Amino acid sequence: MSDDRIVLDAVREHFHGVHASLKALVAGMPVEDLDWRPGPETNSISVLVTHLLDSERFLTAFAAGIDIVRDREAAFAVRGLSAAELAAAIDEIEAVADRHVEAIAPGALDRLLTRGTRTASAAWWLLHAMGHAREHLGQAELTKQLAAARAR
């Protein structure tokens, strides 16, 4: 197995772990808790999950050299999604991101890609996507704890 394939398998495994954690986090939560925001400059769990998934879809496609359309702001307007709808979205993006990662050719992780003012390797963009996913998973976990605390 090539070094690139080992890295790409690890990326896929990482995202699968984030997805499993997200599905466990939203399971059984009512829509009102999924839509609740701890403050005016914060995001709801639904928004965090939707944004995380949209970013993952976009960045894995970008690393693979696949052009896709993204409406980043739409993720921040999400409301009213149920836990089951979020779980289905998680499963859908997992399959899409798996295809994107699989499409990255051996030897392509060091290929330089430019987005905005940042030029970095495909590997860097994948690592960025992974860190971004973990960041928002942590925010969603904290938001769930705050939602539970407010109900007491």
MARZATOR-79870 format. One record per residue (C-alpha): residue number from 1; residue in one letter; x, y, z. Coordinates in nm, 2 decimals. Layout:
{n: NUM res: a c1: X c2: Y c3: Z}
...
//
This chain:
{n: 1 res: m c1: 0.00 c2: 0.00 c3: 0.00}
{n: 2 res: s c1: 0.14 c2: 0.34 c3: -0.09}
{n: 3 res: d c1: 0.20 c2: 0.61 c3: 0.17}
{n: 4 res: d c1: -0.07 c2: 0.83 c3: 0.01}
{n: 5 res: r c1: -0.32 c2: 0.55 c3: 0.04}
{n: 6 res: i c1: -0.23 c2: 0.51 c3: 0.41}
{n: 7 res: v c1: -0.29 c2: 0.88 c3: 0.46}
{n: 8 res: l c1: -0.61 c2: 0.88 c3: 0.26}
{n: 9 res: d c1: -0.75 c2: 0.58 c3: 0.45}
{n: 10 res: a c1: -0.66 c2: 0.76 c3: 0.78}
{n: 11 res: v c1: -0.85 c2: 1.07 c3: 0.65}
{n: 12 res: r c1: -1.15 c2: 0.87 c3: 0.57}
{n: 13 res: e c1: -1.14 c2: 0.69 c3: 0.91}
{n: 14 res: h c1: -1.11 c2: 1.03 c3: 1.09}
{n: 15 res: f c1: -1.42 c2: 1.16 c3: 0.91}
{n: 16 res: h c1: -1.61 c2: 0.84 c3: 0.99}
{n: 17 res: g c1: -1.53 c2: 0.89 c3: 1.36}
{n: 18 res: v c1: -1.65 c2: 1.25 c3: 1.35}
{n: 19 res: h c1: -1.97 c2: 1.14 c3: 1.17}
{n: 20 res: a c1: -2.04 c2: 0.87 c3: 1.43}
{n: 21 res: s c1: -1.99 c2: 1.12 c3: 1.71}
{n: 22 res: l c1: -2.23 c2: 1.37 c3: 1.54}
{n: 23 res: k c1: -2.50 c2: 1.11 c3: 1.49}
{n: 24 res: a c1: -2.47 c2: 1.01 c3: 1.86}
{n: 25 res: l c1: -2.48 c2: 1.37 c3: 1.96}
{n: 26 res: v c1: -2.80 c2: 1.46 c3: 1.77}
{n: 27 res: a c1: -2.98 c2: 1.13 c3: 1.83}
{n: 28 res: g c1: -3.31 c2: 1.18 c3: 2.01}
{n: 29 res: m c1: -3.27 c2: 1.56 c3: 2.04}
{n: 30 res: p c1: -3.58 c2: 1.76 c3: 1.98}
{n: 31 res: v c1: -3.58 c2: 2.02 c3: 1.70}
{n: 32 res: e c1: -3.61 c2: 2.31 c3: 1.95}
{n: 33 res: d c1: -3.28 c2: 2.20 c3: 2.11}
{n: 34 res: l c1: -3.11 c2: 2.14 c3: 1.78}
{n: 35 res: d c1: -3.21 c2: 2.50 c3: 1.68}
{n: 36 res: w c1: -3.13 c2: 2.66 c3: 2.01}
{n: 37 res: r c1: -2.84 c2: 2.91 c3: 2.02}
{n: 38 res: p c1: -2.66 c2: 2.99 c3: 2.35}
{n: 39 res: g c1: -2.62 c2: 3.36 c3: 2.24}
{n: 40 res: p c1: -2.65 c2: 3.61 c3: 1.96}
{n: 41 res: e c1: -2.30 c2: 3.54 c3: 1.81}
{n: 42 res: t c1: -2.33 c2: 3.16 c3: 1.83}
{n: 43 res: n c1: -2.46 c2: 2.88 c3: 1.62}
{n: 44 res: s c1: -2.71 c2: 2.61 c3: 1.68}
{n: 45 res: i c1: -2.63 c2: 2.24 c3: 1.67}
{n: 46 res: s c1: -2.82 c2: 2.22 c3: 1.34}
{n: 47 res: v c1: -2.61 c2: 2.50 c3: 1.19}
{n: 48 res: l c1: -2.28 c2: 2.36 c3: 1.32}
{n: 49 res: v c1: -2.36 c2: 2.01 c3: 1.18}
{n: 50 res: t c1: -2.48 c2: 2.15 c3: 0.84}
{n: 51 res: h c1: -2.18 c2: 2.38 c3: 0.81}
{n: 52 res: l c1: -1.93 c2: 2.12 c3: 0.91}
{n: 53 res: l c1: -2.08 c2: 1.87 c3: 0.65}
{n: 54 res: d c1: -2.09 c2: 2.14 c3: 0.37}
{n: 55 res: s c1: -1.73 c2: 2.23 c3: 0.44}
{n: 56 res: e c1: -1.62 c2: 1.87 c3: 0.44}
{n: 57 res: r c1: -1.79 c2: 1.81 c3: 0.11}
{n: 58 res: f c1: -1.64 c2: 2.12 c3: -0.04}
{n: 59 res: l c1: -1.28 c2: 2.07 c3: 0.09}
{n: 60 res: t c1: -1.26 c2: 1.70 c3: 0.01}
{n: 61 res: a c1: -1.38 c2: 1.78 c3: -0.34}
{n: 62 res: f c1: -1.13 c2: 2.06 c3: -0.37}
{n: 63 res: a c1: -0.84 c2: 1.83 c3: -0.25}
{n: 64 res: a c1: -0.95 c2: 1.58 c3: -0.52}
{n: 65 res: g c1: -0.96 c2: 1.85 c3: -0.79}
{n: 66 res: i c1: -1.34 c2: 1.82 c3: -0.83}
{n: 67 res: d c1: -1.52 c2: 2.15 c3: -0.89}
{n: 68 res: i c1: -1.85 c2: 2.18 c3: -0.70}
{n: 69 res: v c1: -2.08 c2: 2.46 c3: -0.62}
{n: 70 res: r c1: -2.10 c2: 2.58 c3: -0.26}
{n: 71 res: d c1: -2.35 c2: 2.81 c3: -0.10}
{n: 72 res: r c1: -2.17 c2: 2.86 c3: 0.23}
{n: 73 res: e c1: -2.42 c2: 3.10 c3: 0.38}
{n: 74 res: a c1: -2.71 c2: 2.86 c3: 0.33}
{n: 75 res: a c1: -2.57 c2: 2.64 c3: 0.61}
{n: 76 res: f c1: -2.60 c2: 2.92 c3: 0.85}
{n: 77 res: a c1: -2.97 c2: 2.97 c3: 0.78}
{n: 78 res: v c1: -3.07 c2: 2.61 c3: 0.86}
{n: 79 res: r c1: -3.36 c2: 2.57 c3: 1.10}
{n: 80 res: g c1: -3.62 c2: 2.30 c3: 1.17}
{n: 81 res: l c1: -3.42 c2: 1.99 c3: 1.09}
{n: 82 res: s c1: -3.49 c2: 1.69 c3: 1.29}
{n: 83 res: a c1: -3.23 c2: 1.45 c3: 1.44}
{n: 84 res: a c1: -3.33 c2: 1.20 c3: 1.18}
{n: 85 res: e c1: -3.28 c2: 1.45 c3: 0.90}
{n: 86 res: l c1: -2.94 c2: 1.55 c3: 1.03}
{n: 87 res: a c1: -2.84 c2: 1.18 c3: 1.06}
{n: 88 res: a c1: -2.94 c2: 1.12 c3: 0.70}
{n: 89 res: a c1: -2.74 c2: 1.43 c3: 0.59}
{n: 90 res: i c1: -2.44 c2: 1.29 c3: 0.79}
{n: 91 res: d c1: -2.47 c2: 0.96 c3: 0.61}
{n: 92 res: e c1: -2.50 c2: 1.13 c3: 0.27}
{n: 93 res: i c1: -2.20 c2: 1.35 c3: 0.31}
{n: 94 res: e c1: -1.99 c2: 1.05 c3: 0.44}
{n: 95 res: a c1: -2.06 c2: 0.87 c3: 0.12}
{n: 96 res: v c1: -1.98 c2: 1.18 c3: -0.09}
{n: 97 res: a c1: -1.66 c2: 1.26 c3: 0.10}
{n: 98 res: d c1: -1.55 c2: 0.89 c3: 0.07}
{n: 99 res: r c1: -1.59 c2: 0.92 c3: -0.31}
{n: 100 res: h c1: -1.39 c2: 1.25 c3: -0.31}
{n: 101 res: v c1: -1.11 c2: 1.10 c3: -0.10}
{n: 102 res: e c1: -1.10 c2: 0.79 c3: -0.32}
{n: 103 res: a c1: -1.07 c2: 1.01 c3: -0.63}
{n: 104 res: i c1: -0.74 c2: 1.15 c3: -0.51}
{n: 105 res: a c1: -0.47 c2: 0.99 c3: -0.72}
{n: 106 res: p c1: -0.16 c2: 0.83 c3: -0.57}
{n: 107 res: g c1: 0.11 c2: 1.09 c3: -0.56}
{n: 108 res: a c1: -0.14 c2: 1.38 c3: -0.56}
{n: 109 res: l c1: -0.12 c2: 1.48 c3: -0.19}
{n: 110 res: d c1: 0.17 c2: 1.71 c3: -0.26}
{n: 111 res: r c1: -0.01 c2: 1.89 c3: -0.55}
{n: 112 res: l c1: -0.05 c2: 2.26 c3: -0.47}
{n: 113 res: l c1: -0.40 c2: 2.41 c3: -0.47}
{n: 114 res: t c1: -0.50 c2: 2.77 c3: -0.43}
{n: 115 res: r c1: -0.82 c2: 2.89 c3: -0.27}
{n: 116 res: g c1: -0.86 c2: 3.26 c3: -0.20}
{n: 117 res: t c1: -0.52 c2: 3.38 c3: -0.08}
{n: 118 res: r c1: -0.40 c2: 3.04 c3: 0.05}
{n: 119 res: t c1: -0.19 c2: 2.80 c3: -0.16}
{n: 120 res: a c1: -0.12 c2: 2.47 c3: 0.00}
{n: 121 res: s c1: -0.09 c2: 2.10 c3: -0.08}
{n: 122 res: a c1: -0.39 c2: 1.87 c3: -0.12}
{n: 123 res: a c1: -0.27 c2: 1.71 c3: 0.21}
{n: 124 res: w c1: -0.29 c2: 2.04 c3: 0.39}
{n: 125 res: w c1: -0.65 c2: 2.10 c3: 0.26}
{n: 126 res: l c1: -0.75 c2: 1.76 c3: 0.39}
{n: 127 res: l c1: -0.59 c2: 1.82 c3: 0.73}
{n: 128 res: h c1: -0.76 c2: 2.16 c3: 0.74}
{n: 129 res: a c1: -1.10 c2: 1.99 c3: 0.67}
{n: 130 res: m c1: -1.03 c2: 1.74 c3: 0.95}
{n: 131 res: g c1: -0.94 c2: 2.01 c3: 1.20}
{n: 132 res: h c1: -1.24 c2: 2.22 c3: 1.10}
{n: 133 res: a c1: -1.47 c2: 1.92 c3: 1.15}
{n: 134 res: r c1: -1.33 c2: 1.85 c3: 1.50}
{n: 135 res: e c1: -1.36 c2: 2.21 c3: 1.60}
{n: 136 res: h c1: -1.73 c2: 2.22 c3: 1.51}
{n: 137 res: l c1: -1.79 c2: 1.88 c3: 1.67}
{n: 138 res: g c1: -1.66 c2: 2.02 c3: 1.99}
{n: 139 res: q c1: -1.87 c2: 2.33 c3: 1.96}
{n: 140 res: a c1: -2.18 c2: 2.12 c3: 1.90}
{n: 141 res: e c1: -2.10 c2: 1.91 c3: 2.21}
{n: 142 res: l c1: -2.07 c2: 2.22 c3: 2.42}
{n: 143 res: t c1: -2.39 c2: 2.36 c3: 2.28}
{n: 144 res: k c1: -2.57 c2: 2.04 c3: 2.37}
{n: 145 res: q c1: -2.44 c2: 2.06 c3: 2.73}
{n: 146 res: l c1: -2.55 c2: 2.42 c3: 2.75}
{n: 147 res: a c1: -2.89 c2: 2.34 c3: 2.62}
{n: 148 res: a c1: -2.93 c2: 2.06 c3: 2.88}
{n: 149 res: a c1: -2.82 c2: 2.30 c3: 3.16}
{n: 150 res: r c1: -3.07 c2: 2.56 c3: 3.06}
{n: 151 res: a c1: -3.35 c2: 2.31 c3: 3.09}
{n: 152 res: r c1: -3.27 c2: 2.23 c3: 3.45}
//
